[in-house]
Amino acid sequence: MALDQLSEVVQKCQSLPEDGYSTEDYDVFTVAGRACVEEGNSLQLLSIVLDEKNQDIVQCMGWNLLPPLIQVLLKKDDQNLPHCLAIFKHLIEVCRPKELLIGLLEQLEQDDPESVAQSLLLLLGPLQKVLLSLGVRKSSSLGLALSSVLDQVCKLPLPMTPEQEQDDVFSLCRCCSELQAFIRPFVEEARDQHSAEGRDPGTLVMGDLERALPQKEDELRTELLKFCMQVLSRLLLGVQLKDQETLPESPLRDFASSILLSLGSIGEPLPALVHQPLLRHRRTPGFLEEEVRYPKESLACVAHLLFVHLLQPDMFPAVYSPVYSLRANMVHVSLLLSRAEQSRIQKGLELYEKSLLRVEDLSLGVDLLELRSFLSVPQNLVKVMTICPHQNLRTKGLKVFQLSMDKFNTEAKYKFFQLMLKTSHHSGVQGYIIKNIRTQVDSALKSGDSDPWFLGVYLLPLLRCVLRLPEGPETDLLQNMDRIMESLNLLRYLVIRDKVTENQTGIWAEMYKIEDRFLKPLRVGINMSRAHYERELLLTREGRKSKAKEPSVSVSVGDEKLPQMTTDTELQALHSALHTFDMMESVLVRVEELIEVKEEE
């Protein structure tokens, strides 16, 4: 029935000019042609489609047959597959490109990851052929196609292990390789246009960076630039690339490298992209604003690929000093560390570490602390170290935090310690800073007067920030335990190491202030806290607490409050608190004894 209807409408249209086809003719051709595919009459349909007398009709209406044909091609095991494939190839050859483009993009849209991969692998080749046939009018259509393709690629799960990438269990690697081949002719065309304008982006250095943008807007390069930037931020920023030792052959690493190469080919030198935060604001010709043209996450991904994975090293000249590159990368690091996604935080830590390792110890001056990024990065790093749910990232964050402090000279360390003690309200972070202060004082005492920042009049303001209780005797000692214990250890070290007669650190001239501001309030606070927790312990043991009363320690995960502690758990927590007070008091007593002995010498 469908075959007869199709034959009738085709025979009718053979005698009509193209503008003589009616809406009914289009409808009958579409419905009957699709039914022929679905009913298995693909051989007869192929005969009609290939008939020389029907080429004008196929050219106008044939693209409507794409949906059922593509479904057969995706199934692969249909007995009509060869005939349907032949019809499909013929339609790609003869139908109008713009109509084909619409039809192919409609069929590209899938939801299931397996279907997404299959449709991409099937349709990317025909899409490329259709776009190339559009000639100079293809730029906007290319942008639409690239956006649709990337939307589909981003639906595929990312491989998390080298084995998953090697086996390509989600077909992402194959799709990326096909996508790389898909954009190659368009990149080559844009590169040739750029070369014809007399600019070679690969040779640009320092003074040329601000002149690196095209002098006139080129739609093809603009669409490719938008695509590359979207690939960087939406796909590659979430992928954990493997190094060559872990995975010698990595399709995803090759794909990332090809994106960087494409950027250089279309007139976007990689040094300009990485160092953009340090360049003067540039007036960008065309309709794209600078932040749209160069999304910040995309630039951060470029920096990560260059400095961490060392991709395309020949495109990044070695003339830039490590400090210059660090300054630029600090902006990228700050952005990545401020995100919530694990992949972005990890990349931020990796980029910061690699950038710091290129810088010599004690080489960063205090002037860098005036830059916004050198203030925001430590703050974001503290959040990673304290509230990030992933233990490996917290540990990595602490390692990079210490590495960053090692790169400052002593004056910069001094200012940095002051800043962190004022801005960080986390006891563990404050304790870590105080521990570093002790290390610097020890180094200064060993080197004599050659470096005065952690001795005498310079050291005292820092000690005044450290040797105090934030809220006097009412300070929560458990919450501030790390800070208090490190402060006591620092004071104990100073008392032992510095003689009263020499007073190199200046503490002996201010010891009475330290006792009034720190030691005495701490003694009172320990006694008050111990009395309170001993009473709580007694009440808990006797079972006198009301069951409706909230537990002394309340813990929530997200918006969900965890169940109340059992009596045994609460008793254990109370014992632990009392043990902490005993430990704190033992160090306090030891410090008081040392002070008394030293003052009597």
N, C-alpha and C positions, 0 to 999 in steps of 0.2 A: 504493500500500500504506500509506504513512504517513498520507496524507490520510484513507483509510478508517478507520484506527485512531483518528485524532484525532476524526473525526466520531462514531465509536462511543462513545468515552469522554466526549465532550461531551454527547451525547444521553443517556447514562446518568446523568451528574451533574446534568442539568437537573431531574430529579425528586427529587434528594437535597438535604437541608439542608447548609449549609456544613460543619458538624461531622461530616457523614456521608461525606465524601470519604475514601477509603482511601489508604494509601501507594502502592498499585499504581496508583490513578487518577492521582496526582501524577506517578509515573514514566512512565506511558504518555503523558500529556499533554505532558510535557517532551520525551521522546524523539521522539514523533511530530510535535509542533509544530516542533521544531528541524529535523527532517528535511524538513518541508514548505518551510521557508525555504531549506535547502541544495539541495533538488531543484527549486527554481523555482516552487513552488506558492503563492507569496505572495499572489496575488489571491484564491484560495480561502480561504487562512488569514485574510486581511483580512475576508472576508465572515463567517467564523465569529466572529472577534474583535469585530466591530461588531454582531453580532446581539444584540438587546435581551435575548433569553432567556438569553444566555450571560454576562451581565455579572458575576454572582456568581462564576462559574467563573473568568473572566478576572481578576477582582479578587484571587482567591486564588492562582491558578497562573500568571498571565500573565507575571510578572517573570522566569520561567525561560526565556522566549523571547529575552531580551535579547542573549545572546552572539552567535548567528548574525545577528540583526538588525543589531547594531552593526558586525559585520564587513562586511556588505553596504553599510552607510552609509559606512564608511571607504573602501571601494573606489571609490565614487562613479560608476563607469561600468557598474554592473550594470543590466541591463534591468528588473529587478524593484525598482529603487531607489524609485520613487514609492510602490509598495505597501508596501514595508518601512518607509519613512518614515512612512506613515500609521499602520501598526501600532504603530510605536515611539511616536509622539505619543499614540496612544490609551492605550497601556499607562502612559505617564507620567501621564495624566489619571486613570485608574481604579484602578491597582494600589495596594497599601498602601505608604505612604512609606518605612517602615523596610526593607521587603524591596527596594523599588526602590533605596534608598540602597546597600544591600549589593551588589546586582547592578551598579549603575553604577560603584561604586568598584572592583569586581573587574575590570571591563572597562577601567577607566582605567589600570591597571598595564601599562606597555609598557617596552621596553628600547631599541629603536632610536629615535634622536632624531626622525626623520621621523614615525614612528608615534606617538611621545609627543605631538608638536605636534598631529597630526590628531585624536587622541583627546581631548586637552584642549579644542580648539576645538569639537568635536562635543558633548562631555558637560558642559561647565561650565554651560550654560544649563539643561538638564534637572536637573542636580544642584541648582542654585539653587532651581528650582521645587519640587523634592521637599523640600528643607530648609525652605523658607518654609511649606510645608503642614503641617509638624510643630508649628507654633505655639510655645507657651511651652516645649515639651519639646525644643526643637531644639539647645540649647547644646552638649551633649556630642557629638551627631551632627555639628554644625558643626565642632567641634574635630577630629573624626576626618577629616572631608572636607577641611578646610583642610590638615591634615598630609599627607594622601595627595596632594592637588593640588600642594603645594609640593615634595614628593619628586619628582614628575614634572617640574615646571618646572626644578628644579635639574639635571636630566639634559640639558637643552638646552645646546649650546655657546654661549659668550658672544661677542658681536661684538667684535672687537678694533680695528676701524677705523670711522671715520664712514660709509664706504661700505657696510660690512657691516650697520651698524645701519639705514642708510637703505633698503637693499635688503631688509633683514630675511631674510637668507639662511637663518637657522636657525629662523625663526618665533618666536623668543623675544619679540620686541616685540609681536606680535599676541597671544601667550598672556598677556603681562603686562597688556595692555590689557583682555583678556577677564577676567582675574583681578581687575583693578581694578573692573570692572563687577559681577563676581560677589559681591564682599564689600560693595558699596555699600549695599544695603538693610539688611544686618545692622549696619553701622556707623551708619546713620541711626537704626535702632531703639535701639541702645545710646546714641547721642547724645541721643535724646528721653528715655530713661530718666534719663540723667545730668542733663539740663536740668530734669526734673521734680523732682529732688532739690534744686534750687535752687543749683547751682554752675555757674559759667561759667569753664571752664579758660582761655579766651583772655585773661582779664583778670588772671590771677594774676601777682604780682611778688614780689620779695624775701621778705618775711615770710610770704607765703602758701604758699611752696613746700613746706614741711614739713607743711602741712595739706591738700595737694592730693590725697591718696589717698582712694578711696571709703571711707565709713564702714562699709559692709557689703559683703561679697563678692557680686559679681554674676557669674554663670557666663558670660553672654554676653560681657561686657566682658573677662573673664579669657581666654576662648578667642580673642577678637580680639587682645588684647594679646600672647598667646603667638605668634600667627601673625605679627603685625607684627614682633615681635622676631626671629623666625626668618627672616623675609624679609630683614631688615637684615643679619643675620650670615651667613646661608647664601647669599644671592643678591646683594644690593646691595653688600656689602663686596668682592665679587670683580669687580664691573662698573666699568669706567672710563668714567664719564659724560662726555659732551662738553659744552662750554659753548655758549652760543647763537651765538657768532661762528663756531664750527666747524660746528655742526649746529643751525640755527634750530629745526627741528622734531625733537624727540627723544622717542619713546615711553617710553624707559627713564627719562629725566629726569622726564617726567610721572608715571610710575609711582612713582618715588621720592618725588616731591612728594606724591602721593596717600597714600602710607604715613604720611608725617609728618602730613598733615592728618587721617588716620584716628586716629592716636594722640591728637591734640588733641581730636578729637570724642568719644572714649570716656573722656575724663577724665584723660589723661596729658599735662600741659603740657610743652612741649619744654624750657623753661628748667630745670624740675625734673629732666628726664632728663639734660641736659648737665651740670648742676652737681651731680648726685647725689654725686660724690666729696667735695664740700665740705660736704654737709648731715649733720646728726647722723643716726646709724643710726635708721631708722624701723621701728616695729613695724607690719608689714603684715598687715592682717586677711585671713583666708582660709587656704587650704591651700598657697599658693605662697610659698616662702621668697624673700627679697629678691633673692638672686643668681640664682634661677630666674626670677623675675618680670622682672628687669632684667639680662639677660646682659651682661657687660662689653663684649664685641665689638659687640653691638647698640648700646649707648650710644655707643661710639666712632664707629660709623657715623652715628648721629644727629648727633653733633658735626661730623663731616666734611661731611655734607650741608648743615648750617646755615652753617658758617664758610667752607668752600671753595667750594661751589656756590651758596650764598646762597639755598637753597630755603625757601619759606614764611617770608620775613623778617618778615611782619606778626605771626607767632606767637611771635616772639622779641623782647621789648621791648629798647629801646636804653638801659635804665637801668643795665645792668651795666658796670662799668669793665673796660677791656681786661685789666688785671692780674688781676682776679677771674676772668674767663673763661679767661685763660691758665693760672691755677692749676688750674682744673678740667680743662682740655684736656690738661694735662701728664700726667694719669693715663691719658687715652685715647691720647695719643701714645706713652707708654711701652709700653702694651699692644701697639699696632700695630707698633712698631719691634722688639718682641721676637719677632714671628712670622717664619716662614721664607718665607711666600708673598709673591711680588713685589707683588701687588695691595695687600696689607696694609701692607707697608713703604712703598710709594709713597704710600698714603693717610696714613700716619703722618707722613711728611715734609711732605706738603702741608698737613696740619692744623697742624703745628708752625710752618711758615713763615707761614701766614695769621694764626695767633694772635700770632706775634711782630711781624708787620708792623703790627698795631694798637697796639703798645706803643711808647712813645717811647724813643729811645736813652738809655742811662745812667740809666734810671728804675727798674730792678730792684735792690732792696737785698739785703744779705748775709743777711738773715733768711730769704729764700726758699730758700737753700741748706740750711737745716735740714729742709726738706720732702723726704720720700722720693722723690717723683717728680722733683724737680730734681736728684737724684743718679742715679736710674735712667735717665732719658732720655739724658744725655750718654754713659753707659756703653753703652746700646743703640745710640746714634748712632755711637759709635766702631766697634762691630761692623759696622754697615752700611758705614761708610767703608773698612773694612779687609778684610772677608771676604765681603761680598756679591758674588755672581758677576756682577751686572749693572752695567756701567760707568756707565750713566746714573744709577742710584741712588747709587752711590758719589760721583759728582760732585755730585749734588743734596744728598747728606748733608753733604759738606764745606761747601757754600754755606750750608746751614741752621745748621751748627755755628758758622760765623763770625757769622752773623746773631744767634744766641743770645748769643754773647759780647758783641756790640755793645750789647745791651740792658742789661747789668749796669752798675752804677756802679763806680767804680774800686776801692772796697773789696771789692765782690763779685767783680770780676774777679781781684783779688789772691788771694782765698780759692779761687776756682774754679781758677786756674792751679796753686796748691799741690795741690789735690785731684787734678787730672788728672795731674800729674807723679808723684803717689804711686800712683795706681790704674791708669794706662794703661801697659802694657808694650810698646806698639808704637812703634818708633823714629820712624815718620813722624808719628804723632800727637804724640809728645813734641816733635819738631822744629817742628811747627806751633804748639804752645803756646809754645815758646821764641821763635818769630818774633813772636808776639803780645805777649810780654813786652817784646821790643825796641821794638815800636810804642808800648807804654804808657810805657816809660822815656823815649823820645823826646818824647812828649807832655808828660810831667811836667817834663822839662828845659826845654822851651819855655815852660811856664806858670809856672815858678819854684817857690815853696814853697807855692802854693795847694792843691796836692794831693800829700801826702807819701807815698802808698802805694807808689810806685815810685821812691823816692829814699831814700838814707841807711839808717837803722836798719831801716826796713820792707823795703827792697829786699834787704838782705844775706841774710836767711834764704832768700829765693827764689833768689838767685844760688847759694847753697850747694847747693841741690837741682839746679841746672842745671850748674854748672861742676865736674863730677866724672865719673869713669868708674865705671860700676856695679860692675865687677869688677876695677878697677885695670888694670895692663898686660895682663892676660889677657882683657880685654873683647873680644868679637867685634866688630871694627871695621866689618866689612861689614854685619853685622846692625844695628848701631847707627849707621850712617853718617849718616842724616838728623838724628838728635839731636846727634851730635858736630859736624857741619858748622854747624848752626844755633847751637850753643853757642860755637863759635869765632867765628862772625860777630857774635854778641852781644858777646862779649868784645872783639873788634876795634872794634866801634862804641863801646863804653864807654871804651876806651883813647883813641880819637880824640876823642870828644865831651867827656869829663870831664877837666878839668885837675887835675894833682896838687895844686896849691895850693888849689883849690876843693873837690875831692873830694865832689861833690854826691851821687854814687851810693854812696860808701863803699868802692869797690873798691880804692883805693890803700892803705887801711889794712890790707886783707886780701890784698894781692897775693901776699905770700909763701905764704899758705895756698893760694891759687889755683894757684900754680906747683907746690906740692908735691902737691896733691890732683888736679890736672887736667893741667897742661901737661907736667910731667915724666913721669907715667905714660903720657900719650898718645904722647910721643916714643919711649919704650921700646916701647910697643905697636905703633907703626908699624914700627919696626925689626924687631921679632920677626915681625910678620905678613909684611913684605916678604921677609924671609929665607926664611920657610916657603914662600911662593908662588913665589919664584924657584927654589927647589929643586924644587918640584912641576913648574914649567915646564920645567926642565932635564931631569927624568926623563921627562916626557911627550914632549919632543922626541926624546930618545934611544930612545924606545920600550921603556923598561925596566920599565914597570908591568906587573904580572901581569894577564892578561885576566880572571882570576876576581875581581879586586879590585873592590869597589864604586866607582863614580865618586865624585869629591869632592863632587859636587852630586847629591842624589837628589830626584826630584820625583814626587809622587803626585797622582792625581786621584781623590777618593773613597778606595776601598780598592785601587785599581788603580795599580801603580807603572809609570811611564812607562819606555820603553826607555832603556838606558844611552846616555850622550852619545857621539857619535863623537869621535875624536881632535881633529879640527878644531874642533868645538864646545867641547871642554874647553880647548884652547889659547886660544880666544877668551875664555872665561870667566876664565882665569888672567890674560890680558893686561888684561882689564877690571878685575880686582881690583887689579893692580899700578898701573893708572892711578888708581884711587880712592885708593890710599895716597899716590901722588905729589901728587894734588890736595889731600888732607888735610894733607900735610906742607908744601905751599907756603903754605897759609893759616896753619898753625902757625908757620912761620918768620916770616911777615909780622907776626903778633901779637907774637912775641918781640922782633922788631926795634922795633916801635912802643913796647912797654913799656920797652925799654932807652933809646930816645930820650926818651920822656916823663920817665923818672926822672932823666935827666941834665940836663933843662931847669932 
